[in-house]
Amino acid sequence: MSNRPFEEHNIIGDKRSFVFHDLSRESEECAIDEIVEAEAIQLFGPDEPSEARNRGYKAHGACSSGAQEAGAA
């Protein structure tokens, strides 16, 4: 695992694909370290799936609690 400069955040976006990940449910499929290496991280404030969706990001199915909320949006 590489150095992660966002330890206080749970919701991390990938600027390349406009997909967000919930780090509390992270799986290997998320490839967070690859996103870090590509310098493609998007952080959200507030740190919530709804904010990521407001900015046009979609939930990553393997990890995001936002996937459950997507039907409610």
C-alpha positions as CSV (number, residue, x, y, z in Angstrom):
1,M,0.0,0.0,0.0
2,S,1.4,3.4,-1.0
3,N,1.3,6.5,1.1
4,R,-2.3,7.7,1.3
5,P,-2.6,11.4,2.0
6,F,-6.3,11.2,2.6
7,E,-6.6,9.1,5.8
8,E,-9.4,11.2,7.2
9,H,-11.6,10.6,4.1
10,N,-13.9,7.6,3.3
11,I,-15.1,8.6,-0.1
12,I,-12.5,8.8,-2.8
13,G,-13.2,9.7,-6.4
14,D,-11.2,8.7,-9.5
15,K,-11.0,11.7,-11.8
16,R,-10.3,9.5,-14.8
17,S,-13.4,7.4,-14.7
18,F,-15.7,9.6,-12.5
19,V,-16.2,6.6,-10.1
20,F,-16.1,6.9,-6.4
21,H,-15.0,4.4,-3.8
22,D,-16.0,3.9,-0.1
23,L,-12.7,3.1,1.7
24,S,-14.6,1.6,4.6
25,R,-15.6,-1.2,2.2
26,E,-12.5,-1.2,0.0
27,S,-11.7,-4.4,-2.0
28,E,-8.8,-5.2,-4.3
29,E,-11.0,-4.3,-7.2
30,C,-10.9,-0.7,-6.1
31,A,-7.2,-0.3,-7.0
32,I,-6.9,2.8,-4.8
33,D,-3.1,2.7,-4.9
34,E,-3.3,2.9,-8.7
35,I,-5.5,6.0,-8.4
36,V,-3.0,7.6,-6.0
37,E,-0.1,6.8,-8.3
38,A,-1.9,8.4,-11.3
39,E,-2.6,11.5,-9.1
40,A,-6.3,11.1,-10.1
41,I,-7.8,11.4,-6.6
42,Q,-10.9,13.6,-5.9
43,L,-11.9,14.2,-2.4
44,F,-15.4,15.4,-1.4
45,G,-16.7,17.8,1.2
46,P,-18.8,16.7,2.9
47,D,-17.2,13.2,2.7
48,E,-20.5,11.5,1.6
49,P,-21.6,9.4,-1.4
50,S,-24.3,12.0,-2.0
51,E,-21.7,14.7,-2.5
52,A,-19.8,12.5,-5.0
53,R,-23.0,11.9,-6.9
54,N,-23.8,15.6,-6.9
55,R,-20.4,16.1,-8.7
56,G,-21.2,13.5,-11.4
57,Y,-19.5,10.5,-9.9
58,K,-21.0,7.0,-9.9
59,A,-20.6,4.4,-7.1
60,H,-18.1,1.6,-7.6
61,G,-20.1,-1.5,-7.2
62,A,-17.5,-3.6,-5.3
63,C,-17.1,-1.1,-2.4
64,S,-19.5,1.8,-2.3
65,S,-22.3,2.1,0.2
66,G,-23.5,4.7,-2.3
67,A,-24.5,1.8,-4.6
68,Q,-27.3,1.1,-2.1
69,E,-28.3,4.8,-2.2
70,A,-28.1,5.1,-6.0
71,G,-31.7,3.9,-6.4
72,A,-32.9,6.6,-3.9
73,A,-31.2,9.4,-5.9
